[in-house]
Amino acid sequence: MSESNLPRVGIVGCGAIGSHVARAIDCGEIKAVVSGLCDMDAAAADKLSKSQKSNPPVLSAEQLIAASDIVIECAAGSAVAPLVESCAAKGVALVVMSVGGLKPEHFALFENSPAVLHIPSGAVAGVDGILACAGGQVTAISLTTRKPPQGLKGSAALYEMGVSLDELTEPLVVFEGPPSEAIKKFPKNINVSTTLALASGAGDSMTVRIVADPTIDTNIHEVRLVSPYVNLFARLENRPSPDNPKTSALAYMSAVAALKKLTSKVRIGT
Ligand SMILES: NC(=O)c1ccc[n+]([C@@H]2O[C@H](COP(=O)([O-])OP(=O)(O)OC[C@H]3O[C@@H](n4cnc5c(N)ncnc54)[C@H](O)[C@@H]3O)[C@@H](O)[C@H]2O)c1
């Protein structure tokens, strides 16, 4: 395929995930071109552009959407709503990493648009099996996430609870409750709980547990699902991104895999 026929991918958010996605396109792993970069921190977008062979332009969100076939959001929950509205209206496919920023009304906008909304599996595994089980009845689903304290540090919820993770010597449960509360309290740490709640159809009947654990150096996610037909247990030990300890390496690997799938004629997996 000549370069002019390749899908044009716009990247919103030029941090740990956005940089990996840009590099995967720049080196040809994803068969696409970067149509532009957008970040509220213009210097981050500029730095990423300069590191690419193709030196993609730094654009506003609206310019980026106009120049793209696919937009990938890897910024923050607050970036999601305007992108959803504009991409759905303009028929541009949208890949969302800050899944906790999605609202129920956003799905309806894509139902009435020629464009697709794609939610990658992110930092968990088992989403394929969970989607399949959602067709039957999911009796129960839970997620237990353990992170080293630096992966949870800076969370407003911990500050409000008066919890300091600095002197922690043993594991501490810092949250137990439904996914909608988990993402409100830990918006930068637990997007995977929203993905699992959506994939399973369980919504807030799912249980989320977050543990700050000073004895580990990986982000561990354990997913358990019980259904009449299948019981599923998935355990991930994720190396944190060297660029952002809150983000697991699998999250940016999943973003790259999602774009490969969207831009490919052969699609493996549910
Ligand atoms: N779905 C998952 O499994 C999963 C896993 C890890 C991280 N995430 C989420 O993905 C997002 C990106 O993660 P990351 O590790 O790359 O973060 P990061 O902090 O390394 O980078 C985020 C970048 O986005 C920019 N940004 C923030 N808000 C913005 C806005 N409103 N508009 C434009 N730019 C904005 C920041 O300046 C920064 O450069 C985060 O919301 C994170 O919580 C999701």
The ligand as an ORCA input file, in Angstrom:
! r2SCAN-3c Opt
* xyz 0 1
  N      -7.247      1.332     29.477
  C      -6.190      0.985     30.214
  O      -5.993     -0.191     30.539
  C      -5.205      2.028     30.631
  C      -3.991      1.635     31.197
  C      -3.062      2.613     31.523
  C      -3.391      3.965     31.370
  N      -4.604      4.314     30.873
  C      -4.995      5.716     30.706
  O      -4.496      6.192     29.457
  C      -4.225      7.590     29.548
  C      -2.794      7.874     29.081
  O      -1.872      7.185     29.916
  P      -0.312      7.563     29.872
  O       0.389      6.616     30.775
  O       0.144      7.720     28.478
  O      -0.361      9.004     30.583
  P       0.810     10.094     30.630
  O       0.531     10.901     31.864
  O       2.138      9.476     30.449
  O       0.511     11.006     29.332
  C      -0.694     11.719     29.182
  C      -0.427     12.898     28.229
  O      -1.695     13.478     27.894
  C      -1.646     14.878     28.090
  N      -2.996     15.326     28.460
  C      -3.627     15.188     29.656
  N      -4.878     15.673     29.592
  C      -5.052     16.126     28.322
  C      -6.146     16.729     27.627
  N      -7.314     16.959     28.243
  N      -5.978     17.063     26.322
  C      -4.792     16.840     25.686
  N      -3.704     16.267     26.295
  C      -3.850     15.919     27.590
  C      -0.598     15.121     29.168
  O      -0.022     16.425     29.020
  C       0.425     14.000     28.867
  O       1.429     14.419     27.943
  C      -4.480      7.968     31.022
  O      -5.777      8.517     31.169
  C      -4.396      6.652     31.752
  O      -5.142      6.626     32.960
  C      -5.508      3.382     30.492
*
